[in-house]
Amino acid sequence: MKPFIPSSMADESDQEMQNPSSIDGEDNTQIDQEIQNLVTRLDEHDAQLEKKKEVLENAMWSDIEALNKDQNEARKLRQGLLHGSGDITSSLESASQNIANVKRWLMDRNALESDDDDQDQSNNFSVLIVDDDRIVRETNRRFTGLAGTQKQLRMEFQEAKNGKEAVYLHLAGASFDLILMDFQMPIMNGIQATQLLRQMGVKSRIVGVTSESDHQAFFDAGLNNCIQKPLNPAKIAEFLTVSKKRKRIGSSQA
């Protein structure tokens, strides 16, 4: 014969089975909240990776493979958090370890977005020169270096032969104070590259370098300014204003 269980006790028992994390009260509530916050951050990271993959429609397989690997890791961590939260009352130690692992993983992924050190780099100025002509790139670099020297800036340069290379540099984590973007280039022109960079959330000042009379399409793509060829130090100098510090990867110093 089964023992009599009051209906109120049965209801409470059912509720505890449906919500095991509520058994331990405030401690578990805090852990549940922390898990939910981390799940949200993982979802945001996943969405950002998906956006990068959409931008890289014609990317090399190695680029897509790296993004897929990062995305799969994020999804596995997310799944582990959600599955672990269901058994949180029986294994608080395991849940805490899960949380610590995810926090460490997110911290590693966000490392590229923070500065390497606390040293003052207010006089550093990074420039990306995008042009398919090697001689033009060298000339623009020399003129930009002269203008920077006049402003007592410590110049750093990186070059790209077309818009696609410029996009790849940013996907790899590079960031610049100024981007000198040529208009006409093979593979990916300046308008297409500017559009993609803005879609990726790049906030750098992008200055179009062109001999074309119609600049409206360039500005519609997200251009900040436009200057006519040929360049000279005086034309470039007005754009050498230091903004917030950015992470600089693979740049060479003047």
Secondary structure, DSSP 4 states (H G I P E B T S, - for coil): -PPP--HHHHHHHHHHHH-GGGTTTHHHHHHHHHHHHHHHHHHHHHHHHHHHHHH-TT--HHHHHHHHHHHHHHHHHHHHHHHHHHTTTT-HHHHHHHHHHHHHHHHHHTGGGS-S--S--TTEEEEEEE-S-HHHHHHHHHHHHHHHHHTT-EEEEEEESSHHHHHHHHHTT---SEEEEESS-SSS-HHHHHHHHHHTT--SEEEEEE--S--HHHHHTT-SEEEESSP-HHHHHTT----S-----S-EE-
